[in-house]
Amino acid sequence: MKNIDPRHYDVIISPVVTEKATLASEHNKVMFKVAGKATKPQIKEAVEKLFDVKVKSVNTLVRKGKTKVFRGNLGSQSDSKRAIVTLEEGHRIDVTTGL
């Protein structure tokens, strides 16, 4: 646990465990929920430092929040940013066992 900047914990919020993320893990990809203002280089550095792996590429997407009506009141969930991190060959992150 050397050279870990506390800001790395603010970039990576949580791993995403969905069916799509599980299928992507077979191709050496891991999906994370990240901070809304996080950039690809920041995400890459945070994953490399926190998990001690080598990152090949980072793809990001913003998942728009759903609009719901509850008892006549219109509301919406907040948007969330996700990152799909592709790891180099020989490196793995197993998010199903916990961090």
DADAZI-V195476 format. One record per backbone hydrogen bond with DSSP energy under -1.0 kcal/mol. NH is the residue of the N-H (numbers start at 1). CO is the residue of the C=O. If there is no record, write none. Layout:
NH:CO + NH:CO
//
This chain:
8:5 + 11:7 + 12:8 + 13:33 + 14:33 + 16:31 + 22:18 + 23:19 + 24:20 + 25:21 + 27:24 + 28:25 + 29:24 + 30:85 + 32:83 + 33:14 + 34:81 + 35:11 + 38:35 + 43:39 + 44:40 + 45:41 + 46:42 + 47:43 + 48:44 + 49:45 + 50:46 + 51:47 + 56:86 + 57:86 + 59:84 + 61:82 + 63:80 + 68:75 + 70:73 + 73:70 + 75:68 + 77:66 + 80:63 + 82:61 + 83:32 + 84:59 + 85:30 + 86:57 + 87:28 + 88:54 + 91:88
//
